[in-house]
């Protein structure tokens, strides 16, 4: 018996279990002493596992679809806000309080870059 059922069964072990299950199906005289391991119980257990795996795959696909929908909605909202900020700047001007209320800097609050005076060319030295 497995000692820790908190982890998934390794794929190789699960494949070996499936092969054993198929092999046991060809044993018509299989009658275990413990009825928990009878052919009928093995069939029920296998079908329950396959149904659970199918449900897991469906849930993963639904999660991927929900993530895609959420990502698309986030980008639509983000682009709408960027467009609205442009419209506020166009309507109220780049130096208005409304622009500042949106979290943008007013044009008058921006620092100008200092003029760079070109340095005189360095003299050739030997």
N, CA, C and O atoms as a Tinker XYZ file with bonds, in Angstrom:
   504  protein
     1  N      0.834000   -1.188000    0.000000    73     2
     2  CA     0.000000    0.000000    0.000000    64     1     3
     3  C      0.882000    1.255000    0.000000    63     2     4     5
     4  O      1.980000    1.266000    0.556000    81     3
     5  N      0.380000    2.281000   -0.623000    73     3     6
     6  CA     1.102000    3.548000   -0.662000    64     5     7
     7  C      1.031000    4.205000    0.707000    63     6     8     9
     8  O      0.001000    4.179000    1.380000    81     7
     9  N      2.159000    4.798000    1.102000    73     7    10
    10  CA     2.208000    5.397000    2.428000    64     9    11
    11  C      1.741000    6.848000    2.432000    63    10    12    13
    12  O      1.291000    7.342000    3.465000    81    11
    13  N      1.837000    7.536000    1.304000    73    11    14
    14  CA     1.474000    8.949000    1.266000    64    13    15
    15  C      0.623000    9.206000    0.030000    63    14    16    17
    16  O      1.130000    9.186000   -1.092000    81    15
    17  N     -0.642000    9.441000    0.230000    73    15    18
    18  CA    -1.533000    9.679000   -0.902000    64    17    19
    19  C     -1.781000   11.162000   -1.147000    63    18    20    21
    20  O     -2.751000   11.532000   -1.807000    81    19
    21  N     -0.898000   12.016000   -0.611000    73    19    22
    22  CA    -1.029000   13.453000   -0.845000    64    21    23
    23  C     -0.417000   13.872000   -2.177000    63    22    24    25
    24  O     -0.657000   14.988000   -2.639000    81    23
    25  N      0.359000   13.007000   -2.793000    73    23    26
    26  CA     1.026000   13.320000   -4.051000    64    25    27
    27  C      0.425000   12.498000   -5.179000    63    26    28    29
    28  O     -0.185000   11.455000   -4.946000    81    27
    29  N      0.601000   12.974000   -6.394000    73    27    30
    30  CA     0.109000   12.251000   -7.567000    64    29    31
    31  C      0.976000   11.025000   -7.784000    63    30    32    33
    32  O      2.156000   11.011000   -7.435000    81    31
    33  N      0.378000    9.999000   -8.362000    73    31    34
    34  CA     1.115000    8.794000   -8.724000    64    33    35
    35  C      1.964000    9.128000   -9.951000    63    34    36    37
    36  O      1.491000    9.792000  -10.874000    81    35
    37  N      3.206000    8.672000   -9.960000    73    35    38
    38  CA     4.080000    8.929000  -11.099000    64    37    39
    39  C      3.477000    8.325000  -12.364000    63    38    40    41
    40  O      2.807000    7.293000  -12.317000    81    39
    41  N      3.721000    8.972000  -13.473000    73    39    42
    42  CA     3.143000    8.539000  -14.745000    64    41    43
    43  C      3.575000    7.121000  -15.104000    63    42    44    45
    44  O      2.781000    6.346000  -15.638000    81    43
    45  N      4.818000    6.782000  -14.816000    73    43    46
    46  CA     5.298000    5.436000  -15.132000    64    45    47
    47  C      4.577000    4.397000  -14.289000    63    46    48    49
    48  O      4.208000    3.336000  -14.792000    81    47
    49  N      4.375000    4.695000  -13.006000    73    47    50
    50  CA     3.676000    3.750000  -12.131000    64    49    51
    51  C      2.219000    3.616000  -12.552000    63    50    52    53
    52  O      1.657000    2.521000  -12.517000    81    51
    53  N      1.614000    4.717000  -12.945000    73    51    54
    54  CA     0.219000    4.683000  -13.378000    64    53    55
    55  C      0.071000    3.887000  -14.676000    63    54    56    57
    56  O     -0.909000    3.163000  -14.854000    81    55
    57  N      1.039000    4.022000  -15.578000    73    55    58
    58  CA     1.003000    3.249000  -16.816000    64    57    59
    59  C      1.158000    1.757000  -16.514000    63    58    60    61
    60  O      0.494000    0.926000  -17.132000    81    59
    61  N      2.018000    1.425000  -15.583000    73    59    62
    62  CA     2.188000    0.023000  -15.187000    64    61    63
    63  C      0.910000   -0.505000  -14.545000    63    62    64    65
    64  O      0.539000   -1.659000  -14.761000    81    63
    65  N      0.233000    0.333000  -13.756000    73    63    66
    66  CA    -1.036000   -0.070000  -13.141000    64    65    67
    67  C     -2.103000   -0.332000  -14.208000    63    66    68    69
    68  O     -2.877000   -1.282000  -14.096000    81    67
    69  N     -2.139000    0.508000  -15.236000    73    67    70
    70  CA    -3.105000    0.303000  -16.324000    64    69    71
    71  C     -2.831000   -1.019000  -17.053000    63    70    72    73
    72  O     -3.753000   -1.760000  -17.395000    81    71
    73  N     -1.550000   -1.294000  -17.278000    73    71    74
    74  CA    -1.195000   -2.547000  -17.942000    64    73    75
    75  C     -1.582000   -3.749000  -17.081000    63    74    76    77
    76  O     -2.036000   -4.768000  -17.601000    81    75
    77  N     -1.405000   -3.630000  -15.773000    73    75    78
    78  CA    -1.808000   -4.711000  -14.862000    64    77    79
    79  C     -3.326000   -4.877000  -14.872000    63    78    80    81
    80  O     -3.832000   -5.999000  -14.843000    81    79
    81  N     -4.040000   -3.772000  -14.913000    73    79    82
    82  CA    -5.505000   -3.812000  -14.952000    64    81    83
    83  C     -5.977000   -4.549000  -16.207000    63    82    84    85
    84  O     -6.876000   -5.387000  -16.143000    81    83
    85  N     -5.362000   -4.228000  -17.346000    73    83    86
    86  CA    -5.734000   -4.888000  -18.594000    64    85    87
    87  C     -5.414000   -6.376000  -18.524000    63    86    88    89
    88  O     -6.195000   -7.208000  -18.985000    81    87
    89  N     -4.263000   -6.706000  -17.943000    73    87    90
    90  CA    -3.884000   -8.111000  -17.819000    64    89    91
    91  C     -4.849000   -8.868000  -16.905000    63    90    92    93
    92  O     -5.158000  -10.034000  -17.150000    81    91
    93  N     -5.323000   -8.199000  -15.852000    73    91    94
    94  CA    -6.243000   -8.862000  -14.919000    64    93    95
    95  C     -7.607000   -9.102000  -15.556000    63    94    96    97
    96  O     -8.336000  -10.000000  -15.136000    81    95
    97  N     -7.955000   -8.311000  -16.561000    73    95    98
    98  CA    -9.227000   -8.496000  -17.252000    64    97    99
    99  C     -9.263000   -9.824000  -18.016000    63    98   100   101
   100  O    -10.339000  -10.346000  -18.309000    81    99
   101  N     -8.084000  -10.369000  -18.337000    73    99   102
   102  CA    -8.033000  -11.638000  -19.074000    64   101   103
   103  C     -7.935000  -12.845000  -18.144000    63   102   104   105
   104  O     -7.671000  -13.959000  -18.597000    81   103
   105  N     -8.146000  -12.628000  -16.855000    73   103   106
   106  CA    -8.102000  -13.718000  -15.869000    64   105   107
   107  C     -9.522000  -14.008000  -15.376000    63   106   108   109
   108  O     -9.945000  -13.421000  -14.380000    81   107
   109  N    -10.267000  -14.890000  -16.040000    73   107   110
   110  CA   -11.656000  -15.142000  -15.637000    64   109   111
   111  C    -11.770000  -15.854000  -14.281000    63   110   112   113
   112  O    -12.805000  -15.762000  -13.621000    81   111
   113  N    -10.727000  -16.553000  -13.871000    73   111   114
   114  CA   -10.801000  -17.290000  -12.608000    64   113   115
   115  C    -10.216000  -16.497000  -11.434000    63   114   116   117
   116  O     -9.975000  -17.069000  -10.372000    81   115
   117  N     -9.981000  -15.182000  -11.607000    73   115   118
   118  CA    -9.432000  -14.347000  -10.527000    64   117   119
   119  C    -10.497000  -14.149000   -9.456000    63   118   120   121
   120  O    -11.528000  -13.521000   -9.700000    81   119
   121  N    -10.239000  -14.691000   -8.268000    73   119   122
   122  CA   -11.135000  -14.513000   -7.113000    64   121   123
   123  C    -10.276000  -14.251000   -5.883000    63   122   124   125
   124  O     -9.795000  -15.188000   -5.248000    81   123
   125  N    -10.084000  -12.976000   -5.547000    73   123   126
   126  CA    -9.226000  -12.649000   -4.406000    64   125   127
   127  C     -9.905000  -12.973000   -3.083000    63   126   128   129
   128  O    -11.132000  -13.020000   -2.988000    81   127
   129  N     -9.084000  -13.195000   -2.068000    73   127   130
   130  CA    -9.619000  -13.457000   -0.730000    64   129   131
   131  C    -10.271000  -12.197000   -0.168000    63   130   132   133
   132  O    -11.265000  -12.279000    0.553000    81   131
   133  N     -9.722000  -11.051000   -0.492000    73   131   134
   134  CA   -10.277000   -9.769000   -0.039000    64   133   135
   135  C    -11.148000   -9.220000   -1.164000    63   134   136   137
   136  O    -10.646000   -8.909000   -2.245000    81   135
   137  N    -12.449000   -9.099000   -0.915000    73   135   138
   138  CA   -13.376000   -8.650000   -1.960000    64   137   139
   139  C    -13.159000   -7.201000   -2.360000    63   138   140   141
   140  O    -13.711000   -6.751000   -3.364000    81   139
   141  N    -12.371000   -6.467000   -1.599000    73   139   142
   142  CA   -12.063000   -5.086000   -1.969000    64   141   143
   143  C    -11.242000   -5.025000   -3.247000    63   142   144   145
   144  O    -11.176000   -3.980000   -3.894000    81   143
   145  N    -10.615000   -6.137000   -3.616000    73   143   146
   146  CA    -9.769000   -6.182000   -4.797000    64   145   147
   147  C    -10.363000   -7.075000   -5.886000    63   146   148   149
   148  O     -9.628000   -7.586000   -6.732000    81   147
   149  N    -11.662000   -7.266000   -5.874000    73   147   150
   150  CA   -12.332000   -8.099000   -6.875000    64   149   151
   151  C    -12.328000   -7.381000   -8.225000    63   150   152   153
   152  O    -12.052000   -6.185000   -8.309000    81   151
   153  N    -12.634000   -8.127000   -9.262000    73   151   154
   154  CA   -12.665000   -7.553000  -10.608000    64   153   155
   155  C    -13.671000   -6.415000  -10.705000    63   154   156   157
   156  O    -13.404000   -5.401000  -11.351000    81   155
   157  N    -14.811000   -6.576000  -10.073000    73   155   158
   158  CA   -15.836000   -5.521000  -10.107000    64   157   159
   159  C    -15.326000   -4.253000   -9.423000    63   158   160   161
   160  O    -15.561000   -3.147000   -9.909000    81   159
   161  N    -14.631000   -4.410000   -8.298000    73   159   162
   162  CA   -14.079000   -3.239000   -7.593000    64   161   163
   163  C    -12.987000   -2.582000   -8.421000    63   162   164   165
   164  O    -12.892000   -1.355000   -8.456000    81   163
   165  N    -12.160000   -3.380000   -9.090000    73   163   166
   166  CA   -11.115000   -2.820000   -9.942000    64   165   167
   167  C    -11.718000   -2.045000  -11.110000    63   166   168   169
   168  O    -11.226000   -0.975000  -11.469000    81   167
   169  N    -12.768000   -2.576000  -11.694000    73   167   170
   170  CA   -13.438000   -1.877000  -12.798000    64   169   171
   171  C    -14.015000   -0.550000  -12.313000    63   170   172   173
   172  O    -13.864000    0.476000  -12.977000    81   171
   173  N    -14.679000   -0.571000  -11.151000    73   171   174
   174  CA   -15.243000    0.668000  -10.591000    64   173   175
   175  C    -14.145000    1.684000  -10.293000    63   174   176   177
   176  O    -14.297000    2.875000  -10.565000    81   175
   177  N    -13.039000    1.200000   -9.733000    73   175   178
   178  CA   -11.925000    2.083000   -9.388000    64   177   179
   179  C    -11.305000    2.694000  -10.641000    63   178   180   181
   180  O    -10.987000    3.883000  -10.662000    81   179
   181  N    -11.134000    1.886000  -11.683000    73   179   182
   182  CA   -10.569000    2.373000  -12.938000    64   181   183
   183  C    -11.487000    3.408000  -13.588000    63   182   184   185
   184  O    -11.026000    4.450000  -14.052000    81   183
   185  N    -12.777000    3.117000  -13.618000    73   183   186
   186  CA   -13.726000    4.049000  -14.224000    64   185   187
   187  C    -13.801000    5.353000  -13.433000    63   186   188   189
   188  O    -13.935000    6.426000  -14.022000    81   187
   189  N    -13.717000    5.270000  -12.115000    73   187   190
   190  CA   -13.724000    6.482000  -11.288000    64   189   191
   191  C    -12.474000    7.319000  -11.558000    63   190   192   193
   192  O    -12.547000    8.546000  -11.628000    81   191
   193  N    -11.310000    6.643000  -11.712000    73   191   194
   194  CA   -10.077000    7.362000  -12.010000    64   193   195
   195  C    -10.172000    8.051000  -13.368000    63   194   196   197
   196  O     -9.802000    9.218000  -13.492000    81   195
   197  N    -10.656000    7.353000  -14.379000    73   195   198
   198  CA   -10.779000    7.944000  -15.713000    64   197   199
   199  C    -11.747000    9.125000  -15.708000    63   198   200   201
   200  O    -11.499000   10.134000  -16.367000    81   199
   201  N    -12.839000    9.003000  -14.974000    73   199   202
   202  CA   -13.806000   10.115000  -14.886000    64   201   203
   203  C    -13.185000   11.314000  -14.177000    63   202   204   205
   204  O    -13.399000   12.457000  -14.580000    81   203
   205  N    -12.409000   11.052000  -13.112000    73   203   206
   206  CA   -11.757000   12.146000  -12.386000    64   205   207
   207  C    -10.708000   12.822000  -13.252000    63   206   208   209
   208  O    -10.572000   14.045000  -13.214000    81   207
   209  N     -9.962000   12.047000  -14.034000    73   207   210
   210  CA    -8.959000   12.634000  -14.929000    64   209   211
   211  C     -9.624000   13.466000  -16.020000    63   210   212   213
   212  O     -9.122000   14.530000  -16.384000    81   211
   213  N    -10.746000   12.989000  -16.541000    73   211   214
   214  CA   -11.476000   13.755000  -17.554000    64   213   215
   215  C    -12.015000   15.059000  -16.961000    63   214   216   217
   216  O    -11.971000   16.108000  -17.604000    81   215
   217  N    -12.521000   14.984000  -15.734000    73   215   218
   218  CA   -13.017000   16.198000  -15.065000    64   217   219
   219  C    -11.882000   17.182000  -14.825000    63   218   220   221
   220  O    -12.067000   18.392000  -14.954000    81   219
   221  N    -10.704000   16.663000  -14.474000    73   219   222
   222  CA    -9.542000   17.526000  -14.258000    64   221   223
   223  C     -9.143000   18.236000  -15.547000    63   222   224   225
   224  O     -8.845000   19.430000  -15.534000    81   223
   225  N     -9.136000   17.509000  -16.652000    73   223   226
   226  CA    -8.777000   18.109000  -17.945000    64   225   227
   227  C     -9.800000   19.178000  -18.327000    63   226   228   229
   228  O     -9.431000   20.247000  -18.815000    81   227
   229  N    -11.076000   18.893000  -18.107000    73   227   230
   230  CA   -12.107000   19.897000  -18.402000    64   229   231
   231  C    -11.944000   21.135000  -17.537000    63   230   232   233
   232  O    -12.123000   22.257000  -18.011000    81   231
   233  N    -11.603000   20.933000  -16.260000    73   231   234
   234  CA   -11.400000   22.070000  -15.349000    64   233   235
   235  C    -10.178000   22.884000  -15.773000    63   234   236   237
   236  O    -10.204000   24.114000  -15.714000    81   235
   237  N     -9.109000   22.210000  -16.199000    73   235   238
   238  CA    -7.924000   22.929000  -16.664000    64   237   239
   239  C     -8.243000   23.745000  -17.914000    63   238   240   241
   240  O     -7.792000   24.882000  -18.050000    81   239
   241  N     -9.015000   23.167000  -18.815000    73   239   242
   242  CA    -9.403000   23.914000  -20.022000    64   241   243
   243  C    -10.272000   25.108000  -19.675000    63   242   244   245
   244  O    -10.131000   26.174000  -20.274000    81   243
   245  N    -11.172000   24.940000  -18.709000    73   243   246
   246  CA   -12.015000   26.063000  -18.281000    64   245   247
   247  C    -11.175000   27.150000  -17.629000    63   246   248   249
   248  O    -11.431000   28.338000  -17.824000    81   247
   249  N    -10.154000   26.740000  -16.842000    73   247   250
   250  CA    -9.266000   27.716000  -16.215000    64   249   251
   251  C     -8.496000   28.502000  -17.269000    63   250   252   253
   252  O     -8.365000   29.721000  -17.158000    81   251
   253  N     -7.986000   27.821000  -18.284000    73   251   254
   254  CA    -7.263000   28.503000  -19.354000    64   253   255
   255  C     -8.168000   29.487000  -20.079000    63   254   256   257
   256  O     -7.749000   30.601000  -20.394000    81   255
   257  N     -9.403000   29.084000  -20.345000    73   255   258
   258  CA   -10.347000   29.979000  -21.023000    64   257   259
   259  C    -10.675000   31.185000  -20.150000    63   258   260   261
   260  O    -10.777000   32.306000  -20.648000    81   259
   261  N    -10.840000   30.957000  -18.848000    73   259   262
   262  CA   -11.134000   32.068000  -17.930000    64   261   263
   263  C     -9.947000   33.020000  -17.833000    63   262   264   265
   264  O    -10.134000   34.235000  -17.772000    81   263
   265  N     -8.720000   32.477000  -17.819000    73   263   266
   266  CA    -7.527000   33.326000  -17.790000    64   265   267
   267  C     -7.441000   34.180000  -19.049000    63   266   268   269
   268  O     -7.132000   35.370000  -18.981000    81   267
   269  N     -7.717000   33.564000  -20.203000    73   267   270
   270  CA    -7.677000   34.312000  -21.455000    64   269   271
   271  C     -8.719000   35.430000  -21.460000    63   270   272   273
   272  O     -8.438000   36.546000  -21.898000    81   271
   273  N     -9.915000   35.127000  -20.974000    73   271   274
   274  CA   -10.973000   36.145000  -20.920000    64   273   275
   275  C    -10.600000   37.272000  -19.965000    63   274   276   277
   276  O    -10.844000   38.443000  -20.253000    81   275
   277  N    -10.005000   36.914000  -18.822000    73   275   278
   278  CA    -9.599000   37.938000  -17.850000    64   277   279
   279  C     -8.484000   38.809000  -18.421000    63   278   280   281
   280  O     -8.507000   40.029000  -18.257000    81   279
   281  N     -7.508000   38.192000  -19.090000    73   279   282
   282  CA    -6.411000   38.952000  -19.690000    64   281   283
   283  C     -6.946000   39.916000  -20.742000    63   282   284   285
   284  O     -6.535000   41.075000  -20.799000    81   283
   285  N     -7.863000   39.433000  -21.574000    73   283   286
   286  CA    -8.439000   40.285000  -22.610000    64   285   287
   287  C     -9.211000   41.446000  -21.985000    63   286   288   289
   288  O     -9.109000   42.579000  -22.456000    81   287
   289  N     -9.979000   41.178000  -20.933000    73   287   290
   290  CA   -10.738000   42.232000  -20.256000    64   289   291
   291  C     -9.802000   43.245000  -19.600000    63   290   292   293
   292  O    -10.076000   44.445000  -19.617000    81   291
   293  N     -8.695000   42.766000  -19.018000    73   291   294
   294  CA    -7.723000   43.688000  -18.416000    64   293   295
   295  C     -7.136000   44.624000  -19.464000    63   294   296   297
   296  O     -7.025000   45.828000  -19.232000    81   295
   297  N     -6.755000   44.069000  -20.627000    73   295   298
   298  CA    -6.179000   44.903000  -21.674000    64   297   299
   299  C     -7.199000   45.877000  -22.251000    63   298   300   301
   300  O     -6.860000   47.020000  -22.558000    81   299
   301  N     -8.430000   45.440000  -22.398000    73   299   302
   302  CA    -9.471000   46.354000  -22.888000    64   301   303
   303  C     -9.659000   47.512000  -21.922000    63   302   304   305
   304  O     -9.779000   48.662000  -22.343000    81   303
   305  N     -9.687000   47.208000  -20.613000    73   303   306
   306  CA    -9.845000   48.253000  -19.604000    64   305   307
   307  C     -8.642000   49.184000  -19.614000    63   306   308   309
   308  O     -8.804000   50.403000  -19.569000    81   307
   309  N     -7.435000   48.622000  -19.672000    73   307   310
   310  CA    -6.211000   49.426000  -19.669000    64   309   311
   311  C     -6.180000   50.371000  -20.874000    63   310   312   313
   312  O     -5.873000   51.556000  -20.741000    81   311
   313  N     -6.500000   49.828000  -22.044000    73   311   314
   314  CA    -6.511000   50.666000  -23.241000    64   313   315
   315  C     -7.587000   51.743000  -23.167000    63   314   316   317
   316  O     -7.382000   52.855000  -23.652000    81   315
   317  N     -8.729000   51.426000  -22.565000    73   315   318
   318  CA    -9.795000   52.422000  -22.407000    64   317   319
   319  C     -9.339000   53.554000  -21.484000    63   318   320   321
   320  O     -9.614000   54.723000  -21.755000    81   319
   321  N     -8.649000   53.213000  -20.405000    73   319   322
   322  CA    -8.152000   54.249000  -19.482000    64   321   323
   323  C     -7.100000   55.114000  -20.174000    63   322   324   325
   324  O     -7.107000   56.334000  -20.014000    81   323
   325  N     -6.199000   54.503000  -20.938000    73   323   326
   326  CA    -5.195000   55.295000  -21.653000    64   325   327
   327  C     -5.853000   56.255000  -22.640000    63   326   328   329
   328  O     -5.442000   57.408000  -22.770000    81   327
   329  N     -6.872000   55.768000  -23.329000    73   327   330
   330  CA    -7.601000   56.640000  -24.257000    64   329   331
   331  C     -8.324000   57.760000  -23.529000    63   330   332   333
   332  O     -8.358000   58.893000  -24.009000    81   331
   333  N     -8.905000   57.450000  -22.367000    73   331   334
   334  CA    -9.598000   58.479000  -21.584000    64   333   335
   335  C     -8.617000   59.534000  -21.082000    63   334   336   337
   336  O     -8.949000   60.719000  -21.049000    81   335
   337  N     -7.421000   59.118000  -20.692000    73   335   338
   338  CA    -6.403000   60.086000  -20.251000    64   337   339
   339  C     -6.027000   61.018000  -21.398000    63   338   340   341
   340  O     -5.858000   62.221000  -21.199000    81   339
   341  N     -5.898000   60.461000  -22.593000    73   339   342
   342  CA    -5.609000   61.304000  -23.752000    64   341   343
   343  C     -6.736000   62.306000  -23.994000    63   342   344   345
   344  O     -6.487000   63.466000  -24.324000    81   343
   345  N     -7.968000   61.850000  -23.829000    73   343   346
   346  CA    -9.106000   62.734000  -24.041000    64   345   347
   347  C     -9.171000   63.842000  -22.985000    63   346   348   349
   348  O     -9.491000   64.989000  -23.295000    81   347
   349  N     -8.863000   63.483000  -21.735000    73   347   350
   350  CA    -8.849000   64.504000  -20.673000    64   349   351
   351  C     -7.773000   65.536000  -20.976000    63   350   352   353
   352  O     -8.004000   66.735000  -20.815000    81   351
   353  N     -6.603000   65.088000  -21.413000    73   351   354
   354  CA    -5.525000   66.017000  -21.730000    64   353   355
   355  C     -5.919000   66.910000  -22.907000    63   354   356   357
   356  O     -5.589000   68.095000  -22.925000    81   355
   357  N     -6.620000   66.346000  -23.886000    73   355   358
   358  CA    -7.040000   67.138000  -25.042000    64   357   359
   359  C     -8.127000   68.139000  -24.652000    63   358   360   361
   360  O     -8.146000   69.266000  -25.147000    81   359
   361  N     -9.028000   67.724000  -23.769000    73   359   362
   362  CA   -10.152000   68.601000  -23.409000    64   361   363
   363  C     -9.734000   69.687000  -22.432000    63   362   364   365
   364  O    -10.102000   70.849000  -22.606000    81   363
   365  N     -8.966000   69.325000  -21.401000    73   363   366
   366  CA    -8.649000   70.287000  -20.346000    64   365   367
   367  C     -7.272000   70.915000  -20.482000    63   366   368   369
   368  O     -6.991000   71.924000  -19.836000    81   367
   369  N     -6.427000   70.350000  -21.294000    73   367   370
   370  CA    -5.088000   70.890000  -21.489000    64   369   371
   371  C     -4.054000   70.147000  -20.652000    63   370   372   373
   372  O     -4.388000   69.546000  -19.631000    81   371
   373  N     -2.801000   70.192000  -21.088000    73   371   374
   374  CA    -1.756000   69.425000  -20.410000    64   373   375
   375  C     -1.323000   70.010000  -19.071000    63   374   376   377
   376  O     -0.567000   69.370000  -18.340000    81   375
   377  N     -1.785000   71.210000  -18.735000    73   375   378
   378  CA    -1.382000   71.835000  -17.474000    64   377   379
   379  C     -2.568000   72.001000  -16.525000    63   378   380   381
   380  O     -2.546000   72.883000  -15.667000    81   379
   381  N     -3.599000   71.169000  -16.663000    73   379   382
   382  CA    -4.807000   71.336000  -15.857000    64   381   383
   383  C     -4.773000   70.456000  -14.603000    63   382   384   385
   384  O     -3.996000   69.507000  -14.503000    81   383
   385  N     -5.640000   70.803000  -13.656000    73   383   386
   386  CA    -5.770000   70.011000  -12.435000    64   385   387
   387  C     -6.392000   68.644000  -12.727000    63   386   388   389
   388  O     -6.121000   67.676000  -12.016000    81   387
   389  N     -7.214000   68.563000  -13.755000    73   387   390
   390  CA    -7.837000   67.299000  -14.126000    64   389   391
   391  C     -6.786000   66.280000  -14.567000    63   390   392   393
   392  O     -6.899000   65.091000  -14.272000    81   391
   393  N     -5.778000   66.753000  -15.265000    73   391   394
   394  CA    -4.680000   65.871000  -15.683000    64   393   395
   395  C     -3.947000   65.353000  -14.457000    63   394   396   397
   396  O     -3.577000   64.181000  -14.390000    81   395
   397  N     -3.741000   66.231000  -13.493000    73   395   398
   398  CA    -3.060000   65.832000  -12.260000    64   397   399
   399  C     -3.930000   64.852000  -11.463000    63   398   400   401
   400  O     -3.409000   63.945000  -10.814000    81   399
   401  N     -5.250000   65.036000  -11.513000    73   399   402
   402  CA    -6.151000   64.132000  -10.784000    64   401   403
   403  C     -6.076000   62.706000  -11.324000    63   402   404   405
   404  O     -6.353000   61.755000  -10.593000    81   403
   405  N     -5.710000   62.548000  -12.580000    73   403   406
   406  CA    -5.584000   61.226000  -13.180000    64   405   407
   407  C     -4.251000   60.554000  -12.854000    63   406   408   409
   408  O     -4.012000   59.417000  -13.259000    81   407
   409  N     -3.388000   61.254000  -12.126000    73   407   410
   410  CA    -2.094000   60.679000  -11.776000    64   409   411
   411  C     -0.991000   61.041000  -12.743000    63   410   412   413
   412  O      0.115000   60.508000  -12.659000    81   411
   413  N     -1.286000   61.948000  -13.666000    73   411   414
   414  CA    -0.269000   62.397000  -14.613000    64   413   415
   415  C      0.358000   63.684000  -14.097000    63   414   416   417
   416  O     -0.211000   64.361000  -13.241000    81   415
   417  N      1.527000   64.018000  -14.617000    73   415   418
   418  CA     2.171000   65.272000  -14.228000    64   417   419
   419  C      1.664000   66.401000  -15.107000    63   418   420   421
   420  O      1.423000   66.233000  -16.303000    81   419
   421  N      1.513000   67.543000  -14.485000    73   419   422
   422  CA     1.198000   68.734000  -15.263000    64   421   423
   423  C      2.426000   69.096000  -16.090000    63   422   424   425
   424  O      3.560000   68.780000  -15.729000    81   423
   425  N      2.173000   69.758000  -17.190000    73   423   426
   426  CA     3.283000   70.148000  -18.051000    64   425   427
   427  C      4.220000   71.111000  -17.325000    63   426   428   429
   428  O      5.435000   71.063000  -17.522000    81   427
   429  N      3.666000   71.979000  -16.491000    73   427   430
   430  CA     4.501000   72.955000  -15.790000    64   429   431
   431  C      5.326000   72.320000  -14.669000    63   430   432   433
   432  O      6.296000   72.919000  -14.205000    81   431
   433  N      4.952000   71.113000  -14.228000    73   431   434
   434  CA     5.705000   70.445000  -13.166000    64   433   435
   435  C      6.898000   69.653000  -13.692000    63   434   436   437
   436  O      7.711000   69.158000  -12.910000    81   435
   437  N      7.000000   69.536000  -14.971000    73   435   438
   438  CA     8.121000   68.784000  -15.547000    64   437   439
   439  C      9.365000   69.671000  -15.589000    63   438   440   441
   440  O      9.291000   70.863000  -15.888000    81   439
   441  N     10.489000   69.067000  -15.286000    73   439   442
   442  CA    11.743000   69.807000  -15.358000    64   441   443
   443  C     12.240000   69.783000  -16.794000    63   442   444   445
   444  O     12.139000   68.785000  -17.508000    81   443
   445  N     12.772000   70.911000  -17.174000    73   443   446
   446  CA    13.408000   70.948000  -18.484000    64   445   447
   447  C     14.809000   70.381000  -18.344000    63   446   448   449
   448  O     15.471000   70.540000  -17.318000    81   447
   449  N     15.236000   69.724000  -19.394000    73   447   450
   450  CA    16.609000   69.240000  -19.369000    64   449   451
   451  C     17.544000   70.422000  -19.573000    63   450   452   453
   452  O     17.286000   71.293000  -20.403000    81   451
   453  N     18.622000   70.445000  -18.817000    73   451   454
   454  CA    19.558000   71.570000  -19.004000    64   453   455
   455  C     20.238000   71.483000  -20.365000    63   454   456   457
   456  O     20.489000   70.403000  -20.900000    81   455
   457  N     20.517000   72.645000  -20.890000    73   455   458
   458  CA    21.204000   72.686000  -22.173000    64   457   459
   459  C     22.617000   72.160000  -22.002000    63   458   460   461
   460  O     23.307000   72.459000  -21.028000    81   459
   461  N     23.010000   71.391000  -22.953000    73   459   462
   462  CA    24.378000   70.885000  -22.918000    64   461   463
   463  C     25.227000   71.723000  -23.855000    63   462   464   465
   464  O     24.963000   71.828000  -25.053000    81   463
   465  N     26.213000   72.292000  -23.290000    73   463   466
   466  CA    27.147000   73.057000  -24.097000    64   465   467
   467  C     28.234000   72.089000  -24.545000    63   466   468   469
   468  O     28.831000   71.399000  -23.718000    81   467
   469  N     28.488000   72.035000  -25.822000    73   467   470
   470  CA    29.511000   71.087000  -26.265000    64   469   471
   471  C     30.876000   71.453000  -25.689000    63   470   472   473
   472  O     31.284000   72.615000  -25.671000    81   471
   473  N     31.553000   70.429000  -25.227000    73   471   474
   474  CA    32.884000   70.638000  -24.640000    64   473   475
   475  C     33.877000   70.955000  -25.756000    63   474   476   477
   476  O     33.772000   70.441000  -26.869000    81   475
   477  N     34.817000   71.794000  -25.437000    73   475   478
   478  CA    35.824000   72.100000  -26.465000    64   477   479
   479  C     36.624000   70.826000  -26.767000    63   478   480   481
   480  O     36.843000   70.001000  -25.880000    81   479
   481  N     37.053000   70.675000  -28.007000    73   479   482
   482  CA    37.785000   69.455000  -28.354000    64   481   483
   483  C     39.095000   69.358000  -27.581000    63   482   484   485
   484  O     39.802000   70.349000  -27.396000    81   483
   485  N     39.395000   68.169000  -27.143000    73   483   486
   486  CA    40.625000   67.940000  -26.399000    64   485   487
   487  C     41.819000   68.075000  -27.342000    63   486   488   489
   488  O     41.763000   67.650000  -28.496000    81   487
   489  N     42.867000   68.655000  -26.850000    73   487   490
   490  CA    44.036000   68.847000  -27.681000    64   489   491
   491  C     44.809000   67.538000  -27.798000    63   490   492   493
   492  O     44.815000   66.705000  -26.893000    81   491
   493  N     45.436000   67.399000  -28.910000    73   491   494
   494  CA    46.208000   66.203000  -29.173000    64   493   495
   495  C     47.476000   66.230000  -28.357000    63   494   496   497
   496  O     48.233000   67.198000  -28.438000    81   495
   497  N     47.733000   65.207000  -27.578000    73   495   498
   498  CA    48.946000   65.139000  -26.766000    64   497   499
   499  C     49.724000   63.907000  -27.119000    63   498   500   501
   500  O     49.158000   62.871000  -27.469000    81   499
   501  N     51.065000   64.028000  -27.020000    73   499   502
   502  CA    51.926000   62.878000  -27.274000    64   501   503
   503  C     52.548000   62.385000  -26.047000    63   502   504
   504  O     53.306000   61.416000  -26.085000    81   503
